[in-house]
Amino acid sequence: MLPESRGDLSLSAGPDRGPASDGPMAAMTQSILVIDDERSFCDVVSEILDSYGYRVHQAYSAAQAEELLRSIHPDLMILDI
């Protein structure tokens, strides 16, 4: 999907998997923070999650994530280590 990330990402939803099973409004109250220094990775992941109805926040460094976490409390964080 993103050759420079050296990895794969796939998301799926269905009647018995994840927030989509509770209807389109279920995911809208959940927020996700995507943290990665590769902006293209953040953009792609954020676009996919946004299409599922999640509120998505992005940070491109640990310092930026720390600052953001002072004002938001995400339900999930996605990052590489």
N, C-alpha and C positions, 0 to 999 in steps of 0.2 A: 504494500500500500504506500508506504513512504520509504523509499530505498535508503535514504540517509539515516533513518532511525534503526536500521538493522533488525526490524521486528515486524510482527503482524498485529493487527487489531481487527477484531470483528465484534459486532454487537447484534443481538437478535432479540426480538420480542414476540410474544405469542400469547394465546389464551391462558396458559398456565405458567408463564415466566415473566417475572419483573413487574414494574409499575404499570406497564401498558395494559396488563390484565385488569386493572381497576379503572380503566377508562383514561382518556387523554388528560383529564384534569388532575389525576393522582400524582403524576410526576412533577407538575408545575410547582408544587410546594417544596420540592426537594431541590437542594442546590449542590453543585459539584465544583470543586476547585481543581483545575488542571494546572500542574506545575511542571514546566520543562523549559530548558534553555533554547530548544528548537521551536521557534515561533510557528513554523509550518505544521509541526506536530500538534501544538496547542490549537491552532486554527481548525485543523481537520477534526480532531477529537471534539472540540467545542461545537462545531457545526453539526456533527452527528448527534451529540447529546441534546443540543438545542432542538433538533428535529423531533426528538422524543418528548419534548416538553420540559426538560430540566432547565433550571437557572444555572448558567455556567459562568464561572469567574476564571480568569487566567492570571498566572504569574510566571515570569520568565527567569526568576532567580529565587534563591532561598530568602534573601533579604526582602524582596518584593512580596513573597508569600507571607513572611512574618508580619509585615506591615498590613497586608490585606486581612490577615487573621485577627487583627485587633478590632476590625469592624464587621466581619462576617463570621458565621459559624456554619460551615458547609456540612452536609450530611455525609459527604464522601470526598476524599482527595485522591487524585490520580497523579502519580509522579514516577520518575525513574530514579534509581539510586546509583 
